[in-house]
């Protein structure tokens, strides 16, 4: 047999030859070179066992012998039987040429000692076996399959059995066919919402006959096929005229495309007069004003359809969007009309335009443009003042206010190049700020009042679920889309069995009452107050600590240290008096912090460096020297800090020193 033409085969053959050389030195002179010479023996001659034909007549391990899977395996000959059955069949090879050189006689003799199974390998038929070996081989037993381990019943036994409601609604319906079409716009349209709006605005009779039309970006899903696999329709949205080409991509069942369920329900929410904000939908018409604050809360929904145990379910989660009653123009008046102040106040935030209830992100404040700036509309030049007066009957009060720029997301064309971003100009006087600032989030009173609208009780959540279903059932356009896909949404949420566990208890240190003191935490599992009223399990010690404070807060820091030592003593923690360092002020206007250590200890430096030097501003140089060389530090340190401080050192250009 052969061991292959690679390093593995060559290494095995040479190793076998070397072992034979040590046992039979006279055979070394008879060994032919191990090269690429093909076997010249005929297949019948090659069938003779290597052990039965030692010497130069031994067959080569090459292509002359039947390859693995490329020919019939020669039957055992009489010569091989006469040898005592050492190798009863031909030495077949693995592949086309595993080991192309001749086989040394010593290596051929050593090969006979290999297992019989390796000498009879073939995939053309059943392996050729010696009768005696076949009778002696034990019968193979099938490995037993491993069954499922663990109890089949997953129902718990601890606690009290209760029935709870979920925010899942059952979706019933037949498994209809889905026809997917690719959409191509000419000219191209960047906005995904604009593409969906254009597809739905197609007025062609054969397209309008399809009741279940749900576009999603560059794809259209229908419940019935169009008359033609490829068709071009004309669509219009406002002043935009676009040719829409639909090309059939394929068909599948609705159950095999879970994403189509989500597209259907997203299309339903769009027909409920909800506006989309970051893939979620909100209802601006049902907004509630927060008393005492200039803001209102828009209710919304987060939906997701998925297959779970028991069938198809629609998950509905309540969401809210905070919209302030303050316009961007009012915000500019409060922060200042300088470009830097306006940019810091509004760029990167989202604003809502009340005249069309659209939410857009502000990317730039353009001071070179105001409301008197003109643009082309229907072939004529029109200013922003005239546009809002004619389109929305709105009179702008300050014509000189700067405009806000909102850019669309960058989109790549079919050629891979980034298309030009579409810019939308907004008037600050007509835009309202959304979201909360950091200062608002720190206002406890404001967050408490907002929690009354955003943190819903279970009864309120159940009412919102039913209201969502009722709105779908009461709108004909939503009901028509569900019927077209054969879907039905049940009004009552799913109810599942559950268990209410007993109140847990937290073990604290018992002190003189025993080793442990169990304290119940109640239904809310809140034990923050219990931490301050009970001892810890293992007493701790805080003996060395440092307090750095402004000098004007000395009384406050003294009260803080005294309170901390008193509270920790009650918890079983020993706290010593701290070391204090009073600073003249709390200003952070520092260019250099110099720390001097008496020895080069890596752990000490690693402990101090992250505390004093931020990665963004400091280079953290390390200088080491004996006290005799300290005099050189004042001249060495500025050179090491040249790149980080951006300070010129003379007239020459110094290279950046890696610190």
C-alpha positions in Angstrom: 0.0 0.0 0.0 1.0 3.6 -0.3 1.2 6.4 2.3 0.7 9.3 0.0 2.8 11.7 -2.1 3.1 14.3 0.6 5.3 14.8 3.6 3.4 12.2 5.7 3.9 9.4 3.2 7.5 10.2 2.5 8.3 10.4 6.2 6.7 7.0 6.9 8.5 5.3 4.1 11.9 6.7 5.0 11.4 5.9 8.6 10.5 2.3 7.8 13.6 2.0 5.6 15.8 3.4 8.3 14.5 0.8 10.8 15.1 -2.0 8.3 18.7 -0.7 7.7 19.5 -1.1 11.4 18.2 -4.7 11.4 19.6 -5.6 7.9 22.7 -3.7 6.9 23.1 -5.7 3.7 19.8 -4.4 2.3 20.9 -0.8 2.1 22.9 -1.5 -1.0 19.8 -2.8 -2.8 17.5 0.1 -2.0 16.5 2.1 -5.1 16.0 5.9 -4.8 12.6 7.1 -3.6 11.6 9.4 -6.4 8.8 9.9 -9.0 9.5 6.8 -11.1 6.2 5.1 -12.0 5.8 1.4 -11.5 6.5 -0.6 -14.7 4.8 -3.7 -13.4 1.5 -4.8 -14.9 -1.5 -4.9 -12.6 -1.4 -8.6 -12.4 2.3 -8.5 -11.4 1.5 -5.8 -8.9 -0.9 -8.0 -7.2 1.9 -10.2 -5.8 2.5 -9.5 -2.1 5.4 -7.3 -1.2 6.4 -9.8 1.4 6.4 -12.7 -1.1 8.5 -10.9 -3.7 11.4 -9.2 -1.9 14.3 -7.6 -3.7 14.4 -5.4 -6.8 11.3 -7.0 -8.2 9.1 -5.5 -5.5 6.3 -3.4 -7.0 6.6 0.4 -6.6 4.2 2.5 -4.6 2.9 4.6 -7.5 0.3 4.8 -10.2 1.0 1.3 -11.5 -1.0 -0.2 -8.7 -4.8 0.3 -8.6 -5.6 3.7 -7.2 -8.0 4.4 -4.4 -11.4 4.3 -6.0 -10.1 4.3 -9.6 -10.0 0.6 -10.4 -10.8 -2.9 -9.3 -8.7 -4.3 -6.5 -6.7 -7.3 -7.8 -7.7 -10.6 -6.2 -5.2 -12.5 -4.1 -2.9 -14.7 -6.1 -1.5 -18.0 -5.4 1.9 -16.6 -4.5 0.5 -14.5 -1.8 -1.4 -17.5 -0.4 1.7 -19.5 -0.3 3.4 -16.9 1.9 1.2 -17.7 4.8 -1.3 -14.8 4.2 0.9 -12.0 5.3 -0.6 -9.7 2.7 -3.4 -11.6 0.9 -4.4 -8.8 -1.6 -2.7 -6.3 -3.7 -1.1 -3.3 -2.1 -3.6 -0.7 -3.3 -2.8 3.0 -3.1 -4.7 6.0 -1.6 -5.5 8.3 -4.6 -3.7 8.7 -7.8 -0.1 8.7 -6.7 0.4 8.5 -2.9 4.2 7.8 -3.0 5.4 7.8 -6.5 8.9 6.3 -6.0 10.0 2.7 -5.8 9.7 0.9 -2.5 12.9 -0.3 -0.9 12.9 -4.0 -0.2 13.4 -3.4 3.5 10.5 -0.9 3.5 8.4 -3.5 1.6 9.1 -6.1 4.2 8.2 -3.6 7.0 5.0 -2.7 5.2 3.7 -6.3 5.6 3.5 -5.7 9.3 0.9 -3.0 8.9 -2.8 -3.8 9.7 -4.7 -5.8 7.2 -7.5 -3.3 6.9 -5.1 -0.7 5.5 -3.9 -3.1 2.8 -7.4 -3.8 1.5 -8.9 -0.3 1.2 -11.1 0.3 -1.8 -14.4 2.2 -2.4 -15.3 0.5 -5.7 -16.8 -2.4 -3.8 -16.7 -4.4 -0.6 -13.2 -4.7 0.8 -11.4 -7.9 -0.1 -11.0 -9.9 3.0 -9.1 -13.1 3.9 -11.6 -15.9 4.9 -9.8 -16.6 8.1 -9.6 -12.9 9.0 -13.3 -12.4 8.2 -14.3 -15.3 10.5 -12.1 -14.0 13.3 -13.4 -10.5 13.1 -16.0 -9.8 15.9 -19.5 -8.6 14.9 -19.9 -4.9 15.0 -22.5 -3.6 17.5 -24.5 -0.5 17.0 -23.8 2.3 19.4 -26.8 2.9 21.6 -28.5 6.3 21.0 -28.4 8.8 23.8 -31.8 9.7 24.9 -33.0 12.9 26.5 -31.8 13.3 30.1 -33.9 15.1 32.7 -37.5 15.3 33.7 -40.0 15.8 30.9 -42.3 17.9 33.1 -40.9 21.4 33.4 -43.6 22.6 35.7 -42.3 24.0 38.9 -43.5 23.2 42.4 -42.3 26.1 44.5 -44.6 29.1 45.2 -48.3 29.8 44.5 -49.9 29.1 41.2 -51.2 32.2 39.4 -52.4 33.1 36.0 -50.8 36.1 34.3 -51.4 38.0 31.1 -48.7 38.7 28.5 -48.2 41.4 25.9 -48.6 38.7 23.1 -51.6 38.5 20.8 -52.6 35.5 18.9 -52.5 35.8 15.1 -54.6 33.3 13.2 -54.8 32.7 9.4 -54.1 30.5 6.4 -50.7 30.0 4.9 -51.0 32.0 1.7 -48.5 32.4 -1.1 -46.2 35.4 -1.2 -44.9 36.9 -4.5 -41.8 39.0 -4.2 -40.9 41.7 -6.7 -37.8 43.8 -6.9 -38.4 47.6 -7.4 -36.2 49.8 -9.5 -36.8 53.6 -9.6 -35.9 55.9 -12.5 -34.7 58.4 -11.4 -33.4 56.8 -8.2 -35.0 57.6 -4.9 -32.8 57.7 -1.7 -35.4 57.9 1.1 -37.0 54.5 2.0 -40.2 56.2 3.2 -40.4 58.0 -0.1 -39.9 54.8 -2.1 -42.8 53.1 -0.2 -45.0 56.1 -0.7 -44.3 56.1 -4.5 -45.1 52.4 -4.8 -48.4 52.8 -3.0 -49.3 55.8 -5.2 -49.4 53.7 -8.4 -52.8 54.2 -10.0 -52.6 51.5 -12.7 -55.9 49.4 -12.7 -54.0 46.0 -12.8 -51.9 47.1 -9.9 -54.8 48.3 -7.9 -56.6 44.9 -8.2 -54.0 43.4 -5.9 -55.4 44.0 -2.3 -52.3 42.8 -0.4 -49.5 45.2 -1.4 -46.8 45.8 1.2 -43.6 47.6 0.0 -40.4 47.5 1.9 -37.5 49.5 0.5 -36.5 47.9 -2.8 -38.9 45.0 -2.5 -42.7 44.5 -2.9 -44.7 41.6 -1.4 -48.1 40.7 -2.8 -50.6 38.0 -2.1 -51.5 37.6 -5.8 -49.2 37.7 -8.9 -49.3 40.6 -11.2 -50.4 40.0 -14.8 -46.8 40.4 -16.0 -43.6 39.2 -14.4 -41.9 42.5 -15.4 -43.9 45.7 -15.7 -43.2 49.5 -15.6 -45.6 51.8 -13.9 -45.8 55.6 -13.4 -45.9 57.0 -9.9 -46.2 60.5 -8.5 -45.7 62.0 -5.1 -46.1 65.8 -5.0 -44.0 67.2 -7.8 -42.0 64.0 -8.2 -42.7 61.8 -11.3 -40.9 58.4 -11.2 -41.0 55.3 -13.4 -41.3 52.2 -11.2 -40.2 48.8 -12.6 -41.4 45.7 -10.9 -39.6 42.4 -11.6 -40.7 39.0 -10.2 -38.0 37.5 -8.0 -39.7 34.4 -6.6 -42.6 32.9 -4.6 -42.8 31.2 -1.2 -45.3 30.5 1.5 -46.1 33.1 4.1 -45.0 30.8 7.0 -41.5 30.4 5.4 -40.9 34.2 5.5 -41.3 35.5 9.0 -40.1 38.9 8.1 -43.1 39.5 5.8 -45.4 39.3 8.9 -43.5 42.2 10.4 -43.7 44.2 7.1 -47.5 43.6 7.0 -48.0 44.9 10.5 -45.7 47.9 9.9 -47.7 48.7 6.9 -50.9 48.5 9.0 -49.4 51.0 11.6 -48.6 53.4 8.8 -52.3 53.3 7.7 -53.3 54.1 11.3 -51.9 57.7 10.8 -48.9 56.9 13.0 -45.6 58.5 12.3 -42.4 56.5 12.2 -39.5 57.4 14.4 -36.4 55.1 14.4 -38.4 52.0 13.2 -41.2 52.6 15.8 -44.5 54.3 15.4 -46.1 57.0 17.5 -49.4 58.7 17.6 -49.1 62.5 17.6 -52.8 63.0 17.8 -53.1 61.3 21.2 -50.3 63.3 22.9 -50.8 64.2 26.6 -49.4 67.4 28.1 -47.3 67.1 31.2 -48.7 69.6 33.8 -46.2 72.2 34.9 -43.7 71.5 32.1 -43.5 72.7 28.5 -43.7 69.2 27.0 -46.0 66.5 25.9 -45.8 62.7 25.6 -46.7 60.8 22.4 -47.8 57.2 22.9 -46.4 54.6 20.5 -46.0 50.9 19.9 -43.1 48.5 19.4 -44.3 45.4 17.5 -42.7 42.2 16.5 -44.2 39.0 15.0 -42.6 35.6 15.6 -43.3 31.9 15.7 -43.4 30.6 19.3 -44.7 27.5 21.0 -48.4 27.3 20.1 -48.3 29.3 16.8 -47.9 32.8 15.6 -47.9 35.7 18.1 -47.7 39.5 17.8 -45.7 41.1 20.6 -46.8 44.7 21.4 -44.8 46.9 23.8 -45.8 50.4 24.7 -43.3 53.2 23.9 -43.4 57.0 24.4 -41.8 60.0 22.8 -41.3 63.3 24.6 -41.8 66.4 22.6 -41.1 69.8 24.1 -43.4 72.8 23.5 -40.3 74.9 23.0 -39.4 75.7 19.4 -35.9 75.8 18.1 -36.2 79.5 17.7 -37.0 79.9 21.4 -34.0 77.7 22.2 -31.7 79.9 20.2 -32.9 83.0 22.0 -32.2 81.4 25.4 -28.7 80.1 24.6 -27.5 82.9 22.4 -27.5 83.6 18.7 -23.8 82.8 18.1 -23.1 80.0 15.7 -21.2 77.9 18.3 -24.0 78.2 20.9 -26.7 77.3 18.4 -24.6 74.4 17.0 -24.0 72.9 20.5 -27.7 73.3 21.4 -29.4 71.7 18.4 -27.0 69.8 16.1 -27.4 66.0 16.5 -30.9 66.2 18.1 -34.3 65.4 16.5 -37.0 68.0 15.9 -40.6 67.6 14.9 -42.5 69.8 12.4 -46.0 70.3 13.6 -47.4 71.2 10.2 -46.8 67.7 8.8 -45.8 65.7 12.0 -42.5 64.6 10.6 -39.4 64.0 12.8 -36.0 64.9 11.3 -32.4 65.0 12.6 -30.6 68.4 12.6 -27.1 68.1 11.0 -26.2 71.8 10.6 -27.1 75.4 11.3 -26.8 77.4 8.1 -26.4 81.1 9.0 -25.8 82.1 5.4 -29.4 81.2 4.5 -32.6 82.7 6.0 -36.3 82.6 5.2 -35.9 85.0 2.3 -33.7 82.6 0.5 -35.3 81.2 -2.7 -35.5 77.8 -4.3 -37.0 76.4 -7.5 -40.5 74.9 -7.3 -42.5 74.0 -10.4 -40.1 75.9 -12.6 -40.3 79.2 -10.6 -38.3 80.7 -7.8 -40.0 80.8 -4.5 -38.9 82.0 -1.0 -39.5 80.0 2.2 -41.9 82.8 3.3 -44.1 82.3 0.2 -43.8 78.5 0.3 -45.2 78.1 3.9 -47.8 80.8 3.3 -49.2 79.0 0.2 -48.7 75.3 1.3 -49.6 75.5 5.0 -51.1 79.0 5.5 -48.3 79.8 8.0 -46.9 83.3 8.4 -43.2 83.3 9.6 -42.6 86.0 12.1 -38.8 86.4 11.8 -37.6 86.3 8.2 -34.0 86.7 9.2 -33.7 83.6 11.3 -31.0 81.0 10.1 -32.2 77.8 8.6 -31.6 74.2 9.8 -30.2 71.6 7.5 -31.2 67.9 7.7 -29.4 65.5 5.4 -30.6 62.1 4.3 -28.6 59.0 5.0 -25.8 58.2 2.5 -27.0 55.6 -0.1 -24.8 53.7 -2.5 -26.0 53.3 -6.1 -25.8 50.1 -8.2 -22.3 51.1 -9.4 -21.1 51.2 -5.7 -20.7 55.0 -5.6 -22.3 57.1 -2.9 -25.2 59.0 -4.2 -25.6 62.7 -3.4 -27.3 63.3 -0.1 -30.7 65.1 -0.2 -30.8 68.2 2.0 -34.0 69.5 3.7 -34.1 73.1 4.9 -36.1 73.7 8.1 -37.3 76.9 9.7 -36.4 77.0 13.5 -39.7 78.9 14.3 -41.7 75.8 13.0 -39.6 73.1 14.6 -40.1 71.7 18.1 -37.4 70.0 20.1 -37.8 66.4 21.1 -36.1 64.3 23.8 -34.6 65.2 27.1 -31.3 66.9 28.0 -29.0 65.8 30.7 -30.1 68.7 32.9 -33.7 67.5 32.5 -32.8 63.9 33.4 -31.3 65.2 36.7 -34.5 67.1 37.5 -36.2 64.7 40.0 -39.5 66.6 39.9 -39.7 66.4 36.1 -38.8 62.7 35.9 -41.4 61.9 38.5 -44.1 63.7 36.5 -43.0 62.0 33.3 -43.1 58.6 35.0 -46.9 59.0 35.4 -47.2 58.8 31.6 -44.3 56.5 30.7 -44.4 53.8 33.4 -47.7 52.1 32.9 -49.5 49.8 35.3 -50.5 46.3 34.2 -54.2 47.4 33.8 -53.1 50.4 31.7 -50.9 48.1 29.5 -53.9 45.8 29.0 -56.0 48.7 28.0 -53.4 49.9 25.5 -53.3 46.4 23.9 -57.1 46.3 23.4 -57.1 49.8 22.1 -54.5 48.9 19.5 -56.6 45.9 18.2 -59.8 48.0 18.2 -58.1 50.7 16.1 -57.1 48.1 13.5 -60.5 46.5 13.4 -62.3 49.9 13.1 -60.2 51.1 10.2 -61.4 49.7 6.9 -58.0 50.1 5.2 -56.3 48.1 8.0 -58.9 45.5 8.1 -58.7 45.1 4.3 -55.0 44.5 4.4 -55.4 41.8 7.1 -58.2 40.1 5.2 -56.1 40.1 2.0 -53.4 38.1 3.7 -55.9 35.8 5.5 -54.9 37.0 8.9 -57.0 37.6 12.0 -55.8 39.3 15.2 -57.4 38.3 18.5 -58.3 41.1 20.9 -57.6 39.4 24.2 -53.9 38.9 25.1 -52.4 35.5 25.8 -52.7 34.1 29.3 -50.1 31.7 30.7 -49.8 29.9 34.0 -47.1 31.1 36.3 -45.9 30.8 40.0 -45.5 33.5 42.6 -42.5 32.8 44.8 -42.4 33.5 48.4 -40.5 36.6 49.5 -36.8 36.1 49.7 -34.7 36.9 52.7 -31.2 38.4 52.7 -28.7 37.1 55.3 -26.8 39.8 57.1 -24.3 39.5 59.9 -26.0 38.8 63.2 -23.6 40.6 65.5 -24.6 39.6 69.0 -27.9 38.0 67.8 -26.2 35.0 66.2 -24.1 34.2 63.1 -26.8 35.4 60.6 -29.7 37.7 60.7 -32.3 37.0 57.9 -34.1 40.1 56.7 -37.2 39.9 54.4 -37.0 42.1 51.3 -40.7 42.2 50.5 -42.5 42.0 47.1 -40.2 44.5 45.4 -36.9 42.7 46.5 -35.5 46.1 47.5 -33.0 45.9 50.4 -31.0 49.1 50.0 -32.4 50.4 53.3 -31.6 47.1 55.0 -27.9 47.4 54.0 -27.6 50.6 56.2 -29.4 49.1 59.2 -27.7 45.7 59.4 -24.1 44.4 59.8 -22.2 42.8 57.0 -21.3 39.1 57.1 -17.5 39.7 57.4 -16.3 42.8 59.2 -14.2 45.1 57.0 -11.6 47.7 57.7 -10.8 51.0 55.9 -7.7 52.3 57.6 -5.9 54.3 54.9 -7.8 56.6 52.6 -7.4 60.1 51.2 -9.8 62.9 50.7 -9.0 65.7 48.3 -11.3 68.7 48.5 -11.6 72.4 47.8 -10.6 74.5 50.8 -14.0 76.3 50.9 -15.8 73.0 51.5 -13.9 72.1 54.7 -16.9 72.0 56.9 -18.9 69.9 54.5 -16.0 67.4 54.1 -15.7 67.1 57.9 -19.4 66.3 58.3 -19.1 63.8 55.4 -16.2 62.0 57.1 -17.9 61.9 60.4 -21.2 60.5 59.0 -19.3 57.9 57.0 -17.4 56.6 60.0 -20.6 56.5 62.0 -22.7 54.6 59.4 -19.9 52.2 58.7 -19.4 51.4 62.4 -23.1 50.4 62.6 -22.5 48.1 59.6 -19.5 46.4 61.1 -16.9 48.2 59.1 -14.1 50.0 60.9 -13.2 53.3 59.2 -10.2 55.4 60.4 -9.7 59.1 60.1 -8.8 60.0 56.5 -5.8 62.0 55.4 -7.0 65.2 53.8 -5.6 67.5 51.2 -7.2 71.0 50.8 -6.9 72.5 47.3 -7.1 76.3 46.9 -9.8 75.8 44.2 -11.4 73.0 42.1 -10.1 74.2 38.8 -8.9 71.5 36.3 -6.8 73.9 34.3 -3.6 72.0 34.6 -0.9 71.3 32.0 1.3 69.0 34.0 1.1 66.7 37.0 4.5 65.6 38.3 4.7 62.7 40.7 8.0 61.7 42.3 8.5 58.1 43.6 11.4 57.0 45.6 11.8 53.7 43.8 11.0 52.1 40.5 8.0 50.0 41.4 5.8 49.1 38.4 2.6 48.5 40.5 2.9 52.0 42.1 3.2 53.7 38.7 0.3 51.7 37.2 -1.8 52.7 40.1 -1.1 56.4 39.8 -1.0 56.8 36.0 -4.7 56.0 35.2 -5.9 58.3 38.0 -4.0 61.4 37.0 -3.7 61.1 33.2 -6.6 60.7 30.8 -5.8 58.8 27.6 -7.1 61.7 25.4 -4.9 64.5 26.8 -1.8 63.2 28.5 1.1 61.2 27.3 2.2 59.9 30.7 6.0 60.0 30.4 8.1 58.1 32.8 11.6 59.3 33.8 13.9 57.4 36.1 17.1 58.6 37.6 19.1 58.7 40.8 19.1 61.8 43.0 22.4 62.9 41.5 20.7 63.2 38.0 17.6 65.0 39.2 19.1 68.3 38.0 18.7 67.1 34.4 14.9 66.6 34.7 13.8 70.2 34.1 15.5 70.2 30.7 14.5 66.6 29.8 10.8 66.7 30.7 9.8 69.5 28.3 11.3 67.6 25.4 9.3 64.5 26.3 6.1 66.6 26.4 6.7 68.5 23.2 4.2 66.5 21.1 1.4 66.5 23.7 1.7 70.2 24.7 2.3 71.4 21.2 4.9 73.8 22.5 7.8 74.9 20.2 11.3 74.2 21.4 13.4 76.8 19.7 13.4 77.3 15.9 14.2 73.7 14.9 11.5 71.0 14.3 11.8 68.3 16.9 10.6 64.8 16.0 7.7 63.4 18.0 9.0 61.4 21.0 7.1 58.3 21.7 6.2 58.4 25.4 
